[in-house]
Amino acid sequence: MRTPWLLLLQLRPERPAADDEYQSILRAGDLDADEVSRVQMDQGLPNIALDEHRAVIVGGGPSNVAAPEAEKYGYQRRFEPGLKKLLAEIIERDVPYLGACYGLSILADVLGGTVNGERYGETAGAQTIELTDEGRDDPLLRGIPDNFRAFVGHKEACQEVPPGAVLLAGSADCPVQMIRTGRNVYATQFHPELDGDGLALRIEVYRHAGYFDPAEADYLTELGHRESVTVPSRILRRFIGRYRDENAR
């Protein structure tokens, strides 16, 4: 049996949120389950041979890269050293990668960037993302609208563009929304897989996780359902389509 070409690394211990993230990526990318090797890192990070996969996606979750070690979740302390080592190899080899939210923070950290919760955190909901000149010229984003809505929700953020990276998109409240390093390593602060129903589920799951005032959960859910968020899933679909073909790399 062939190894699935796409490796999905998840860090959500909350099963409803993890399963919805997985299903959302399958839907957005028009993927069959047998194309994806799903690893739930809260249950452990196995040794991974990058040669067995053509692309890697790292999703989001409640872990914060900049948290003091003593305040990190136990499962995060276990998987993070191995994930950082894997990311260093991904960067060195320019292996196709798409990180979302935490997937951006951990990439920025490995690149030597500054990630913390001092500025640029965003509550759960939609923000307007704006492409930079470099973003408009990027092969993954060419033809994408200069401005589009995307769902966000994070406590920490990149404080500036990490060394060696190119800024592809930003927003008024969070200047680093999408970056690229090399030719094939991408990451977004926004969630490219997320739609209104997915946002509603995460608001419920993380109602008391400190992302927003719990009393505002229903209001934020209502706002999310009013939004038309379609471009981020196009970006995810483009990434998957670009690297699905063995000859794309």
C-alpha positions in Angstrom: 0.0 0.0 0.0 1.3 3.4 -1.0 1.9 6.0 1.7 -0.5 8.9 1.5 1.1 11.8 -0.3 -0.1 14.5 2.1 0.9 14.6 5.7 -1.5 16.4 8.1 -0.1 17.2 11.6 -2.8 18.2 14.1 -2.4 19.4 17.7 -6.0 19.7 18.9 -6.8 17.3 21.8 -10.4 18.3 21.6 -11.8 15.6 19.3 -14.8 17.5 17.8 -12.5 20.4 16.8 -9.7 18.1 15.5 -12.2 16.0 13.5 -13.8 19.1 12.0 -10.4 20.5 11.0 -9.6 17.3 9.3 -12.9 17.0 7.4 -12.7 20.7 6.5 -9.3 20.2 4.9 -10.6 17.1 3.0 -13.6 19.2 1.7 -11.6 22.3 0.8 -8.9 20.4 -1.0 -11.2 17.9 -2.7 -9.2 15.2 -1.0 -9.9 11.5 -0.4 -9.1 10.2 3.0 -6.5 7.8 1.6 -4.5 10.7 0.2 -3.9 12.0 3.8 -1.7 10.6 6.5 -3.3 12.1 9.6 -1.1 12.5 12.7 -2.7 13.7 16.0 0.3 15.0 17.8 -1.4 15.3 21.1 -1.2 11.5 21.1 2.5 11.5 20.1 4.7 12.5 17.1 6.2 9.5 15.4 9.5 9.6 13.5 8.6 11.0 10.1 10.4 10.3 6.8 9.8 13.4 4.6 10.7 11.4 1.5 7.4 9.4 2.0 5.3 12.6 1.5 5.1 15.4 -1.1 3.6 18.0 1.2 2.9 18.8 4.9 0.1 20.7 6.6 0.3 21.8 10.2 -3.0 23.1 11.7 -3.9 25.3 14.6 -4.9 24.6 18.2 -4.8 25.9 21.7 -1.0 25.6 22.1 1.1 28.8 22.1 4.7 28.7 20.9 5.8 31.6 23.1 4.3 30.2 26.3 6.9 29.5 29.1 7.8 25.8 29.1 6.1 25.3 32.5 2.8 26.7 31.1 2.7 24.6 28.0 0.4 21.6 27.8 2.2 18.3 28.5 1.5 17.0 25.0 2.9 20.2 23.5 6.1 19.8 25.4 6.4 16.3 24.0 5.7 16.9 20.4 7.2 20.4 19.9 10.9 19.5 19.9 10.4 16.9 17.2 8.2 19.2 15.2 10.8 21.9 15.3 13.4 19.5 14.1 11.1 18.4 11.3 10.4 22.0 10.3 14.1 22.7 10.1 14.4 19.9 7.6 11.4 21.1 5.7 12.9 24.6 5.4 16.3 23.3 4.4 14.9 21.0 1.7 12.1 23.4 0.7 9.5 20.7 1.1 6.0 22.0 0.3 4.4 23.1 3.6 1.3 25.0 4.7 1.0 26.1 8.3 -2.1 27.6 9.7 -2.2 29.7 12.9 0.0 27.6 15.2 1.6 26.3 12.0 2.7 29.9 11.3 3.9 30.5 14.8 6.1 27.4 14.9 7.5 28.1 11.5 8.4 31.7 12.5 10.0 30.5 15.6 12.2 28.0 13.8 13.1 30.8 11.3 14.3 32.9 14.2 11.3 35.3 14.3 9.6 36.8 17.3 6.3 35.3 18.3 4.4 36.4 21.4 1.1 37.7 22.8 2.1 41.3 23.3 0.4 42.6 20.1 -1.7 41.5 17.2 -3.9 38.9 18.8 -7.3 38.6 17.2 -10.6 37.4 18.6 -12.6 34.7 16.8 -14.2 36.1 13.7 -13.5 37.5 10.2 -10.9 40.0 9.3 -10.0 41.6 5.9 -6.8 40.3 4.6 -4.7 42.4 2.1 -2.2 41.0 -0.3 1.2 42.6 -0.6 2.9 43.2 -4.0 4.9 40.0 -3.4 1.6 38.2 -2.6 0.0 39.3 -5.8 3.1 37.9 -7.7 3.2 34.7 -5.8 2.3 31.6 -7.8 -0.1 30.3 -5.1 -1.9 33.7 -4.9 -1.8 35.0 -8.4 -5.3 36.0 -9.4 -6.6 36.0 -5.8 -8.5 39.2 -4.9 -6.2 41.8 -3.3 -8.6 42.0 -0.3 -10.6 39.1 1.1 -12.3 38.0 4.3 -10.9 35.2 6.4 -11.6 33.7 9.8 -9.0 34.2 12.5 -8.7 33.6 16.3 -5.3 33.6 18.1 -3.6 34.9 21.3 -0.1 35.2 19.9 1.3 36.4 16.6 4.5 37.2 14.7 5.7 40.6 15.8 7.4 41.1 12.4 8.2 39.1 9.3 10.6 36.3 10.3 14.2 36.3 8.9 14.4 34.7 5.4 10.6 35.0 4.8 8.6 37.1 2.4 5.4 38.8 3.5 2.5 37.9 1.3 -0.5 39.3 3.2 -1.4 41.3 6.3 -4.3 42.9 7.9 -5.0 46.1 9.9 -4.9 44.3 13.3 -2.2 41.7 12.5 0.5 42.7 10.0 1.8 39.2 9.4 -1.1 37.1 7.9 0.8 35.1 5.3 4.4 34.4 4.6 6.6 32.2 2.3 10.1 31.1 2.7 12.0 29.4 -0.1 9.7 28.5 -3.0 7.4 26.0 -1.3 7.1 26.8 2.4 4.0 28.8 3.3 2.1 29.7 6.4 -1.0 31.8 7.3 -2.2 33.3 10.5 -5.8 33.0 9.2 -7.5 29.6 8.9 -7.8 28.6 5.2 -10.0 25.6 6.0 -12.6 27.4 8.1 -16.1 28.3 7.2 -19.0 29.7 9.3 -20.1 26.3 10.7 -16.5 25.4 11.6 -16.0 28.7 13.3 -19.2 28.1 15.3 -18.0 24.7 16.5 -14.6 26.1 17.6 -16.3 29.0 19.4 -18.2 26.5 21.4 -15.3 24.1 22.0 -12.9 27.0 23.0 -15.6 29.1 24.7 -13.6 29.2 28.0 -10.1 29.0 26.5 -9.3 32.7 26.7 -9.7 33.7 23.1 -12.8 35.9 23.8 -15.3 36.8 26.5 -17.5 33.7 26.9 -20.5 36.0 27.2 -19.8 37.0 23.5 -19.8 33.5 22.1 -23.3 33.5 20.7 -22.8 37.0 19.2 -19.5 35.9 17.6 -21.1 32.8 16.2 -23.9 34.9 14.7 -21.4 37.3 13.1 -19.5 34.4 11.6 -22.6 33.0 10.0 -23.2 36.4 8.3 -19.8 36.4 6.6 -19.1 35.2 3.1 -15.6 33.6 3.5 -14.6 31.8 0.3 -11.1 32.9 -0.8 -9.1 31.2 2.0 -10.4 27.7 0.9 -9.4 28.6 -2.6 -5.8 29.2 -1.4 -5.8 25.8 0.4 -7.2 24.1 -2.6 -4.5 25.7 -4.8 -1.8 24.5 -2.4 -3.1 21.0 -2.5 -3.6 21.0 -6.2 -0.2 22.3 -6.9 1.6 19.5 -5.0 -0.8 16.7 -5.6 1.0 15.9 -8.9 4.2 14.1 -8.4 5.8 16.1 -11.1 4.9 19.5 -9.4 8.0 19.6 -7.3 
